[in-house]
Amino acid sequence: MSTVQIIRDYILENYLFTSDQSVLQNDTSFLESGIIDSTGILEVISFLETEFGIRVEDEEMIPENLDSVDNLVAFVARKKRAA
Amino acid sequence: MCGVAGILDLESGRPVLRAELARMVDMLRPRGPDDSGFHVGDRVGLGHARLSIIDLEGGRQPIHNEERTVWTVFNGEIFNYLELRAELIARGHRFYTRSDTEVIVHLYEEHGEDFVQHLNGQFAIALWDEPARKLLLVRDRPGILPLYHTSEDGRFLFGSEIKALLPVLPAPPRLNSAALDQIFTFWAPLSPNTIFDGIQEVSPGEMVIVRDGKVSRRRYWDWTFPTEARDYWQEPEAELAERLRELLVDATRLRLRSDVPVGAYLSGGLDSSALSAIIHRHGATRLRTFSIGFEEQALDEAAYQRTMIEHLGAEHSDIHCRNEDVGAAFLQAIERTESPILRTAPVPMSLLSGLVREQGYKVVLTGEGADEVLGGYDLFKEGKIRRFWARQPASQWRPLLLKRLYPYLDITRQGSVYLRQFFGKGLEHSGAPWFAHIPRWSTTSLCKEFFAPELAAQLVERDPLAELEAALPAAIRDWHPFNQSQYIEAKLLMAGYLLCSQGDRMLMANSVEGRFPFLDHRLIEFANRLPPTLKMRVLREKHLLKRAMAGYLPPAIVERHKQPYRAPDISAFFGRAATPAYVDELMGRAAIARYGYFDPERVERLVKKIRLGRAVGYKDNMAFVGILSTQAWHRHFVEGFYNNFKRDQRESMLAQPSVVGG
């Protein structure tokens, strides 16, 4: 499965509690739309670390890396290239 | 403490049956296990379930005046009844009991509806004025004791709890979807709404008047704050601290009046420690304290409790609350709250009142109200920082002050940008009275994504914030922002959740009466005129209370960071012990679909996520407890209506009406 699909399924399953693909756009801000609250972001980070074998540094916890499906996909790709 | 219930015929022409009153009062048995009494008059009936605390022999209710034309049933305490009684006797009134209840009828004869202005206490009163054919329902100022009413088929019904009304209703109640929407925003319905469609509460500080078939409301008291700087106390801080201590000592002393021994809850926080210290120094008997400890270290305050117990030499009992204890007591707690709740925090309070009762006590003093009256909540700090930040929204360092606020949160991992995003919500509303509440309410509202599409469609036109705004007093716009937050907190969360679901109902579950010195209206009125800087000095909460009580308490208690009282939520149901069977049943697809409030697929995924151990956020915890409690509410009150509330209907309908009560 592609990175984008893995991430979409995870977000849909765990934060939107649905399999309906139409409710999530890849550029939707998680924070602005309320999909993920301030504690929820910790769960997302654990998921990325387990699923993709990357390590997220404190200074990387910024919306540019984490705040939408698109941002997550790009961030994971960058991390994997750097590894 | 006690329970009251009654019926007034508006236009049905049906006689009020004593048996009907008996069924209503039966529902209130835990509030009043010791005795019951009735008065059935012409088209009116009053019932009472009694817990004997003052005048154990003579305090039987209903109570009447000299001519038997004014009757009352009453739940609560009039703490200044000795003074009132002496004044009334001096004016020629004759008393036939020693009870505090009797001052109500004579005060009413003297002052009419304004009699309530003379009461210092916690009360829910029903008063029948026979010559005027007028029924009054009156509730205390802050909303300590509950009182509900409804009109049904030409009759007006009232009771201390909603469950007292159900045996005389013809059909199962329905969920009030607007109230559910409000609970899933504010944690409480907007008064006088309840989760039961068509059933209302008497709002705190109000009376409901029923006369000539018409029902009206009158507000006799409200929290009010200065609109001009010169209206705040101008006295030096030391003098105000002295007055605060004197008032608190007097409020506590009045609340130790009782014909049975009085104990105290000791959480280890500033407020309950202050009360315990006052009782220790000014009370007549040895201090007796009760507390609760938690298995989860983050929730436990046992170390501070020990500090105080040693300091005061109190005789102390405590219970240890394991996570699964909360799960085991949850269903019964919802039968008592009669409302969905978003956190399990009320549940351990029922275990604590059970301990009190087991130790032979039926009255306890608690520190409830201090945070609202004297400015203790983190939300007040949060509001202050966010307002400061809103003046310079681009500032990088202003939001970092929030880190000072939540030292127990793992903020480094969350990163300051996320802090900004979360607490920065609604920064543009810095002029709104509910500005400080935005982060809490917007997080809570996220739980509404679990509403079933049909329910969501019903709510689409509604806006809880606009409904709240319409209910706020006009003057609130002119108050200091700190006072605005206090008002909203006192009226919504305290009156609508803390004092009822977490307070009265959990105490009454074990027939224990709570008394709240910080909610003495003289203390509230005094505190409302304190400059906000004396409540929160920079970010030091309850500044003046700390100063006032410094001589009574160990420094470790005065200086500790406030820890909000919390209980295990999801972990109460999913942990070491097996998940209770009712959880699987109520959260299962079938029950979710049958009751119709929530989306079965989403709930299923939430439960799956919880089982995988992935649910750690506030939202998941609140959503789970909110859904489970709504389901439990439906099962007991709607689906279980005939079984739980109408079982002996048949026999009762055959019973003979009695003319005079006993």
HADDOCK unambig.tbl for C-alpha pairs under 7 A between the chains (distance, minus, plus):
assign (segid A and resid 13 and name CA) (segid B and resid 605 and name CA) 6.64 0.50 0.50
assign (segid A and resid 14 and name CA) (segid B and resid 609 and name CA) 6.46 0.50 0.50
assign (segid A and resid 17 and name CA) (segid B and resid 602 and name CA) 4.56 0.50 0.50
assign (segid A and resid 17 and name CA) (segid B and resid 605 and name CA) 5.30 0.50 0.50
assign (segid A and resid 17 and name CA) (segid B and resid 606 and name CA) 6.36 0.50 0.50
assign (segid A and resid 18 and name CA) (segid B and resid 601 and name CA) 6.76 0.50 0.50
assign (segid A and resid 18 and name CA) (segid B and resid 602 and name CA) 5.80 0.50 0.50
assign (segid A and resid 34 and name CA) (segid B and resid 446 and name CA) 6.66 0.50 0.50
assign (segid A and resid 38 and name CA) (segid B and resid 418 and name CA) 6.44 0.50 0.50
assign (segid A and resid 38 and name CA) (segid B and resid 422 and name CA) 6.26 0.50 0.50
assign (segid A and resid 39 and name CA) (segid B and resid 617 and name CA) 4.94 0.50 0.50
assign (segid A and resid 39 and name CA) (segid B and resid 618 and name CA) 6.85 0.50 0.50
assign (segid A and resid 40 and name CA) (segid B and resid 617 and name CA) 5.20 0.50 0.50
assign (segid A and resid 42 and name CA) (segid B and resid 414 and name CA) 6.94 0.50 0.50
assign (segid A and resid 58 and name CA) (segid B and resid 413 and name CA) 5.92 0.50 0.50
assign (segid A and resid 58 and name CA) (segid B and resid 415 and name CA) 6.78 0.50 0.50
assign (segid A and resid 61 and name CA) (segid B and resid 415 and name CA) 6.10 0.50 0.50
assign (segid A and resid 62 and name CA) (segid B and resid 417 and name CA) 6.13 0.50 0.50
